Amino acid sequence: MKALKGTQLERFPLSELNKVSDLIHFDGPLLSLFRNREGDNYLYYWCDTEGGENRWLVFRVSDKELNLYLTKRVTLRDLIVSPGDGFVYAADMDADLHITNVYILDPHSLPSDYMPDDNSYYEFTPSSILVKEPAARGKVHETYKIVIDGDWTFRDLAEMPKIYSTVYAFVYSLRGLRTRAKDLLSYAYRTHPWRGGYSTLNFFNNLQSYIDPEHRLQIVSMQYASPGWIELDLLSPVAFSVKSIISSFVASADELEEQYAAIYREMRSRELLREVDLSSDDEAPSPHVALSREGRELGRPRKARRKRATRRQLSREDREFASNSARQIARLLKLETEDFDQVNSLTDNPLTTLKILLSVYRRIRDLAVYQIQGKVEY
């Protein structure tokens, strides 16, 4: 490996860091986020390898700097050149993840090969690998700071966290974390008729109920300053996914708004705004009461039974339109393919998938407005 112009240390002084998420992953992690017990952020950046050992640059970044990087306003090179402590560590790690050598050095003395390009803006999605293993949940159960700035009103303070919690619940639901609550998740995605605002409200309320109690949003601290923050207790990888989706919206806002308007107009012309195709089967069973089909029918109010009887099945053209439009919205929001497939699997209905994604889209748009106005950095 390259020779370093720094001071070799006897031990690595940051031994109690906990991994939060892989920010860049290609045949293995290349950039990972860690935090200490006080909530300080540290980045591990892979820069060299030799003889089975890997060298990582480790340095501290503030919440604001991390947000600026993840929203593509500063580069990774900027973060390394100006680390939070003014210096970086270089740690050599063997195959068993033991640190064999560690150096402290001025970032300006780093070999040129170790420095990212001048155009090293963030272009990836944080890995959600950690949240898929139930045994690892405690390791990533961290606090997360949303930076706030500018002039806030009481309405802002009430609305932004409420909207954020709905998008967080949606992304959380796609991770399949609570296998024992699968019926509750199916109920949320399949039971609502999506003929008006009550379906949207009940859908997101159901998703909130699905969240494991230890991962539900809780405000840990808040400071109104320039800048200030709202510190939340949540599942960090989900929060990073939300950040990535919002960033994608901000980067493609004009195109997204144009596509949203076009899809909405077409849905109106096809009379799909208050229509749901129920041709696949009856509604999903309630997770609380397992009734037979006859029991569900008898228990349904007469007015609801009449509505169901008048609903038409979608034509093949309408189903293709709904499927293609949903995929288009997911692509523009840079929703992961596996996440989009998960929504389709849960709804088993292209029009329901489209209406859910459009509903999520409107909430992401509202969150993006706060960021565009300079009030928030997620």
HELIX and SHEET records of a PDB file:
HELIX    1   1 ASP A   63  LEU A   70  1                                   8    
HELIX    2   2 LEU A   76  VAL A   81  1                                   6    
HELIX    3   3 PRO A  107  SER A  109  5                                   3    
HELIX    4   4 SER A  112  TYR A  114  5                                   3    
HELIX    5   5 ILE A  129  LYS A  132  5                                   4    
HELIX    6   6 PRO A  134  ALA A  136  5                                   3    
HELIX    7   7 ARG A  137  VAL A  140  1                                   4    
HELIX    8   8 PHE A  154  SER A  173  1                                  20    
HELIX    9   9 THR A  179  ALA A  181  5                                   3    
HELIX   10  10 LYS A  182  ARG A  190  1                                   9    
HELIX   11  11 GLY A  197  TYR A  210  1                                  14    
HELIX   12  12 PRO A  213  HIS A  215  5                                   3    
HELIX   13  13 SER A  236  ALA A  251  1                                  16    
HELIX   14  14 ALA A  253  SER A  269  1                                  17    
HELIX   15  15 ARG A  293  GLY A  299  1                                   7    
HELIX   16  16 ARG A  302  THR A  310  1                                   9    
HELIX   17  17 ARG A  316  LEU A  332  1                                  17    
HELIX   18  18 THR A  337  THR A  347  1                                  11    
HELIX   19  19 PRO A  350  ILE A  372  1                                  23    
SHEET    1   A 7 THR A   7  GLN A   8  0                                        
SHEET    2   A 7 ILE A  99  LEU A 105 -1                                        
SHEET    3   A 7 VAL A  88  MET A  93 -1                                        
SHEET    4   A 7 GLU A  53  VAL A  61 -1                                        
SHEET    5   A 7 ASN A  41  GLU A  50 -1                                        
SHEET    6   A 7 PRO A  29  ARG A  35 -1                                        
SHEET    7   A 7 ASN A  18  HIS A  25 -1                                        
SHEET    1   B 4 GLN A 218  GLN A 223  0                                        
SHEET    2   B 4 GLY A 228  LEU A 235 -1                                        
SHEET    3   B 4 HIS A 141  ILE A 148 -1                                        
SHEET    4   B 4 VAL A 376  GLU A 377 -1                                        
END                                                                             
